[in-house]
Amino acid sequence: MRISFIKKRFSFHGGAERYLETLIEHLQGAGHDIHIYANRWSQEKGITVHETALLPFGSLLSTLSFDHNVKKALKSNSPKGCIISFERTTCQDIYRAGDGCHREWLNLRKCIEPEWRQITFRLNPLHLALLLLEKRVFEKTKLIIANSHMVKRQIVRHYRLPEDRISVIYNGVDIQRFSPLNRHLYREVVRKELSIPDRAKMIVFVGSGFERKGLLTLLKALPTLKRGAPSQDIRLLIVGKGNVRRFMSLAEEYGIKENVVFLGPRDHIERFYAAADVFALPTIYDPFSNATIEAMASGLPVITTANNGASELIETGEEGFILDNVLDYNGLADKMALLFSKNSEMGAKARLKAEKYSIEKAVDEFMRVLNVFKPGL
């Protein structure tokens, strides 16, 4: 059977694409004809790629033009079989809602934005278009795959979809790549590269879009954490893309400049989990943070918020802690201090939990959904 995937940027070269790569490998192994509709791609053996244009003038035009052009391309190719989209498009049989619910994100942004910015959300053409597109996506798509029960509840609440049209499949993790064994390979090397002594307690934050990922709350927590343990050398490693200048200025304002290291986006992210003692992500909204389950697989205890779909894998006090209030920096500081004292025990539990959610398991669940949805698969 022909199976068509819609993905703006398609590549097997990168950790974020590992899930799609494994899924396609399973489908190819079963003899299915795989097609990709993408704007950018890498050539892969046995896959037919259809170039799909988009207007590169900002997020609004690129999103709308990609949806329009992919529908046109699918129509001209007269595909049969199953169409699976990883993007907000309106021409698929199955939509994987990896970006969560935009309406929910706009609601949650109110807690971190001034009132004048909140007004602009209601007038911004990009947000208006995304909300309209999102509504059409959820209404028209036959089956939605959410990556957490949190996202499923949000879709049902905002768009009144029947629950049986939404299946939940958690993001999987590569449990070989992300492993506690990496500590023996990378901990000393990475700390030496960063001039961080082995005795220092290191917190690692991984995420792009610092505002949404809650970096401000984490920086505010650090002075409280330092005051509670004045003799302890505490370092915060920040990996990802964001407004570094602004947050470096805040670190200086809070008196923690010497404790914070900004690395920017990095490959081989497993090296930095291996060098750390604790993973912290006080995110405002995350449908399912891959970094959270990667850290767990690496043997790190984690602290995140209830607004992270990956928190559904965490039993508070066992593999880590879950914050209900995303702005509670004092509570965050208290929980990080507890993680420092129990990082080995809780990190081991985190690894055991992550082993239950391998990429292969996630793909098997996707395949089962496909078999029910399309009996011929």
Beta strands, then each sheet from edge to edge (+ up, - down):
strand 1: 2-6
strand 2: 9-10
strand 3: 33-38
strand 4: 40-41
strand 5: 47-51
strand 6: 82-85
strand 7: 94-97
strand 8: 143-146
strand 9: 166-168
strand 10: 201-206
strand 11: 234-239
strand 12: 260-264
strand 13: 278-281
strand 14: 302-305
strand 15: 320-323
sheet 1: 5+ 3+ 1+ 6+ 7+ 8+ 9+
sheet 2: 2+ 4+
sheet 3: 12+ 11+ 10+ 13+ 14+ 15+
end
